[in-house]
Amino acid sequence: MGRLFGTDGVRGLANKDITAELALELGAAAARVLTAQGELLGPRPRAVVGRDTRASGEFLAGAVAAGLASAGVDVVMLNVLPTPALAYLVTELEADLGVMVSASHNPMPDNGIKFFARGGLKLDDAVEDAIQATLGDDWERPTGADVGRIRTDGQAAAERYVRHLTDSVGTTPDHRPLEGLRIALDCANGAASEVGPEALRAAGADVVVMNASPDGRNINEKCGSTHPEQLQAVVVASEADFGVAFDGDADRCLAVDHTGAIVDGDQILGILATALKEEGRLPGDTLVVTVMSNLGLLLAMRERGITTVQTAVGDRYVLEEMRANGFSLGGEQSGHIILADHATTGDGVLAALHLAARVKASGKRLGDLAGEIERLPQTLVNVRGVDKSRAGTDEGVQAAVLDATTRLGDTGRVLLRQSGTEPLVRVMVEAPAQDEADKVADDLAAVVRERLAL
């Protein structure tokens, strides 16, 4: 078996790759490994388990909980909540472990399982590897009164999370910081369908809600941050100040200005970094981003006296850099925004609140703020139906990357990487002109398809 864990937990087709049996074994194995490492404390450690709105999440969350309880861990089932809510509640409910059942922005048939350690932090790679290595081992099971118990705490936990979000922007009974803003909100029929609109309304916004009627099958279906077309139309039609789109588990968000133009994660990061620096609340005057961030963001931050530090792709690597050096803001172009003063992972609802607060406080339109972060033309091609494991070693592919890099010189850049969450290879090209970026990306993608075809 290859490495089971990707950049964001274990993910695949539900009931084929991600089965009830695997979920049960992962729950039990995680409990045993973390107990052995001293991470689960006391005679009755406690875990919280949440899920997004996928139908398969119902049986998978139940299986994970069963595995944990079989290893002597008491389980609090949080039911449907965003991934960042689960991470926050690990600490808030004084749990030793959190487990989120979600495939985030992936299509509905997929699902995934990701673990959070005490403090709401994702597990290190070494711990994930130890969990995988433990699967299938014989072990001494607790019996009698030593087995774990399972209870549900859905609504009260959700209310705690919403209060945490609104408190972060200074909401009080006498102060609603988003008063006067109309915000269109696409909830992707996902985990933030209730808490997202509730938090924005509590902070004073007039919220136009769409795609907030999950039925177990419609999560991310032609909606949310991966399909912003609906939101773009609704923002214009409803004369909203701007719009925000979450993905299925609301750990990311993208925005749309009043004209319907997309405001991506890079621009949101730039807007928030600028605001924090002006307020003297950006430690080291530093923003942490990944290698996928647009060169335009880096140049705009340099003009403002803000240093950018780049990491590998994945919000876990962004957070590692932030924690190692005391930085407070980081994220990804895809919309993972980490506000470390308030969260331990990317939080779409939190980011939406702080973006809205900046719009209100500045007195400017979102489009004007985003326009200050000029993006270099960029093309991203997702190449499917290929053996992504060979992307970094195939000689023909590497030669094509070198040729593309040479063609662009110092006026652009090329990045080719295998996805950590989907079965595909990503080809990203930046160039002075969009047609040039498109041509270089298409040529390189053609080589990837030919050389790495399954």
Secondary structure, 3 states (H helix, E strand, C coil): CCCCCECCEEEEEECCCECHHHHHHHHHHHHHHHHHCCCCCCCCCEEEEEECCCHHHHHHHHHHHHHHHHCCCEEEEEEECCHHHHHHHHHHCCCCEEEEECCCCCCCCEEEEEEEECCCEECCHHHHHHHHHHCCCCCCCCCHHHCCCEEECCHHHHHHHHHHHHHCCCCECCECCCCCCEEEEECCCCCCCCHHHHHHHHCCCEEEEECCCCCCCCCCCCCHHHCCHHHHHHHHHCCCCEEEEECCCCCCEEEEECCCCEECHHHHHHHHHHHHHHCCCCHHHEEEEECCCCHHHHHHHHHCCCEEEEECCCHHHHHHHHHHHCCCEEECCCCCEEECCCCCCCCHHHHHHHHHHHHHHHCCCHHHHHHCCCCCCEEEEEEECECHHHCCCCHHHHHHHHHHHHHHHHHCEEEEEECCCCCEEEEEEECCCHHHHHHHHHHHHHHHHHHCEC
